[in-house]
Structures are given as C-alpha cells and as structure tokens.
Amino acid sequence: MTAARQLSADCSQCFGLCCVVPAFAASSDFAIDKPAGTPCPNLAADFGCSVHERLPELGFRGCTVYDCFGAGQRMSQETFGGVDWRSGAAPPMFDVFPVMRDLHELLWYVSESVRLLPDGPLRAALRAEADRLDALGAGSPAEVAELDVDVLRGEVNPLLQQASSQLRGSGGPDLRGADLLGVDLRRRDLRGANLRGAMLVAADLRGVDLAGADVTGADMRDADLRGADLSGTLYLLQSQLDAARGDATTHLPPHWPAE
C-alpha cells in the first residue's frame, strides 16, 4: 500500500482544501487576509484556482510553494469518499486536513529514506514505520484528527537521523539550523553537509555541489541555485525548489518528475 501511495499533491482529485482550511494573514506570500475555514476568493466552483497562472504577480507566491504531500486527494477521495466540504462534511474535514497533511509530510521523509537506503536493518525499520504511518492515515476521520503527529515525529526522527548520517557519509560540515541568510557559499564544500533546518534564504549557491547534503526543513527562499548540482541532494522538496531561484544549468535529481 505504501509503495503505491502518492505523496505529492494532485489538485484535480482534491476539493481545494488548502484553499479553504488554513487561515492566512496578508503578507508578501499571501495578498489578503483569509480566515480559517473560509474559501479563498480565487477558488473556482470546480475547486481549481481561477488565477493559477498569475499567482506570483497577484501576490500569492505562498500558494505556489505549498505542498500537501498528497493529503488533500487522500482525504477527498478516501477518507470522505468523494463527499466535499460543501455538503455538510466541513467541520470534520477541516479538523482532519492539517493532521493528515503533517502525517503525509512525515510519511514522505520516511518513504524517501526507504527509497535511498540499501537493504539492511535500518531500511527495514523505516519501511515498517512507513507502513505504520500509512495505516494510521487510513483511520476514521475522528481517529485521524486525534493523532499527535509531533509524537509520531519524535518516534521516527531517530531513524531518519540515522538514515541521514548513513547516506551523507563522513566529512561533510554540520550546519544544522545554521543562519546562512544571504551568505555567499560558493567557496564552501557542502558535499555531505548536514543542512537540516538551515536558514538559506537568499544564500548564494551558484555552482555549488550539494551531493549528499541533507536539506530537510532548510529554508531556501530566494536561494540562488543557478548552476548548482542538486542531482544527489537528500530530501529535496519541490516546494524548496519552487521557493529558490534556478535556471537551465541547475542540475536536478535524476528521478525528479517532469513538469
């Protein structure tokens, strides 16, 4: 089941939950105030975005880098069986979505570790965790809403850290949580670096080889990735790429889905 689980958003199979459930305050990422549980005025009747092609220019850049990790379509089609929030399912659906989204994010990191690791005890342990997390997401709406994803994350994180250490190898710099805002990193050897949670906003990474670097939770907004080699970067999300600046010379992982 986990192997077939889609852990990226398929908006065509969702009821626009990310456009309804969260609250947003007007900012550089979202042009207007939107209360929780209120549809965005740009949400069309078919649950598509009526201004999708113009989101950045209209001030909705945050929408372009959001990823529910497949939680939206799972809830829409499986948890609620195709019944959308306009039909009276809104209160439980709105309670479940934030939990399912965080659960799917954790499931993505675990599944990515399984994909990257060689056969062995660690990979087997992470595969078992992936199956467990996926099974928890198959509970009833009430059961899913009661899940404490922070607790689950605490249970799984030691395995994810072991996976990161094994995949990165030895010798890479430890820059966990480092404040690298706007820093020119072109002369740094970041191969195998631990960049978990690092602040890389507007960092200059042009031409940098990030092979084996773990970028879990790294904030890469406006990072300059022109010419950077991300082909071997670990735990790289599409949303991180979308938030950064790259070009045709940016090398992406070979398994990256075509746009």
N, C-alpha and C positions, 0 to 999 in steps of 0.2 A: 504493500500500500504506500509506504513512504517513498519508495523509489519512483512511483508514478505521481506523487504529489507535486502539483505546480506551485512553486514558491516565488512566483513573480506575478505582478498584477495583470489580470485580464479584464479590463474595464467593460468589455462587451458582455461579460457574464455577471456583472455586479449591478446593484441598484444605486450606484453613486454614493455609497456610504461615506466615503472620505469627504464628500462634498456636503454632507448633512450633519454627521455626528459630531465632529470636533468643533470647538469654539476657536475663533481667530480674532486677534486684535489687529487693527490697521498698523502696518509696518512696511518695511522695504520689501518683505516677502509676500505680503497679502494686503491688497489695496483698501480693504474695507473692514469694518467690524462685523463679525458674524457670530451670533450666539450659538451655543451648543444645541444640537437637535433642530436647527433651522437650515433649510436648503439654501445653498449659495444661489444668488440671483442668476448666475450663469448656468445653472443646471437645467438642461432641457427636459422635456417631457419623457424622452426615451432614456433618461439617465446619463446621456452624454453631456460633454461640456460644449456649450454653444460658442465659446471663444477659444477653443483649444489651441488653434494655430496662432493666436495673438496673446497668449498668457503673459509672456515676459514684458511685452510692450505696454500691456494694460496694468502692470503692477502685481501680477500674480505669479511671480517667479517661484515661490514656495511650492505651488501646485506641480511645477514641472519636475521637482526633485523628490516628490513624495512617493513612497512605495509601501503598499500594504502587505507585501510578500505573499500575495495570493489569498489573504484572509477575506477580502471582500467577496470574491466569487465563491469561496467555500461556504461562507455564511449564506449568501444569496441563494445558492443552488442546492446546498446540502443541509446545513443547519436549519434553515427556514423553508426548504423545499420549494423555492421559486415564488414564495409569497413576499411581496415587497413591503417596505415600511409605510406606504400609503394606505395599506389595507387593514391597519389595526395592529400590526406586529411591531410598531415603532418602539414602544418602551423596552421590551426585552432585547430587540435587535440593537438598539442604541447602547444598552448595557454590555452586550456581548462583544461588539465590534472592537473596542480598544483592547480588550483582553486577548481576543483572537489574533489581532494584529501583532501584539507583543509576543504571543506564543509562536506565531509563524516566523517572526524575526529570529527568535532563538532557534527554532527548528531549521532555519536556513543555515545558520552558522554550524550547527551540528551536522547537517547533511553535507555541507561543503567540506567539513573535516573528513567525513567518511569518503567523499569523492577523492580527496587529495592524498590521504594516508595509504601506505602499503598495508597489505594484510598483516594482521597481528592482533594482540590483545587490546591495544588502545582503539584500533579501528572497530573491533567487535563490540567494545564497551560503548562507543559512540553510536554505532548502528542500533544497539539496544535502546539507547536514550532517544534516538530519532523515532523509533517505533513507539516508545512510551509517550513522547510528546504528541505525536500524531494521533495516538489513541485518545489522549486527554482532549484533544480538539474535537473528537467525534462525540463527546458527551452531549447531553441535553443543553438547551440554552441556559437554564439555571445552573447546571453543573459547570459549564464553561465560564459563566460570569463570576463564579465563586473562586476560580483558580487564582492563586497568588504567583504570578509569573516571576516576581522578584525572588521568591523562594526557589522556584524551579531553576532560575538562572544561577542562584548560589549553589545548587546541587550539581549543575552541569559544568559550571565555569572551570573547576579544576581540570576536568578532562579537556576542555577547549584550550586551556593554557598549556597543558602537556602536548597537545597536538601542535600548537603554535611553536613551541620550543623544538619539537622534533622536526617540523617542516622548515623552520628557519635555519637550523643548524647552529653552529657556534661562530662567534666572532663578530656578529652584527651589533651595532650600537643599541643600547637600551634607552629609548626615548619615549617611554610610556608617559602619556599625559604631558609631554613637553610643550611649552609655549613657543611655537615657531612662527608666530604671526608675522607675515611679511619677510621672513628671513630668506636670504639667498643661500640655497642649499646645493648649488651646482658643484661645489668643490667637496661636498661630503660624500663619503662612501656609505650609502644606505642599503647596500645589499644585505639581506637577512636582518634588517633593522626591526626592532620592536617599536612600532608606532601606534600601538593601541591607545586610543583616546587622545592622540596628539592634536594640538591646535596648528593646523597647516593652512589657515586662512591666508590667502594672497601670498603664500610661500612661492619662491622661485625654484621650480623643479625641472627647468628646461634641460633636456638631455640626460637626466639622472636615471641610473639603472636601479629600479626598485625590485629586482628579482629577490624573491624570498622574504620581502618586507611584509609584516603583518599590519594592515591598516584598519583593523577592527575599530569602529567608532571614531576614526580620525575625521576631523572637520576639515574638508578640502574645498570649502567655498572659495572660488576665485583663485585657487592654486594654479600656477602656470605649468601645465603639463606638456607643452609643445616639445616634441622630440623625446619625451620621457619614455622609458621602456617599462611598461606595466604588464608585459606578457607573462611574468612569473610572480606577480604581486598576489599576496594571500588575502582572502576575504574582502576583495574589492567589490563594492556595490555599484550598480548602475546609477543610483542616486548620488554617490560620491563623484562619479564621472560627470554627471549632468551639472553638478554644482561647480565643477572646476572648469578650466579653460584649456582645451587641447586643439589639435589640428590634425591634418592628414599624416603628419610624421609621428604622432603618438602611437606607440605600439600597444595593442590591447591583447588580453589573453586569447589563446587560440580557440577556446571553447565559447568565446563571447557570442551571444546571439546576434544575428544580423538585424539591423534596424529596418 
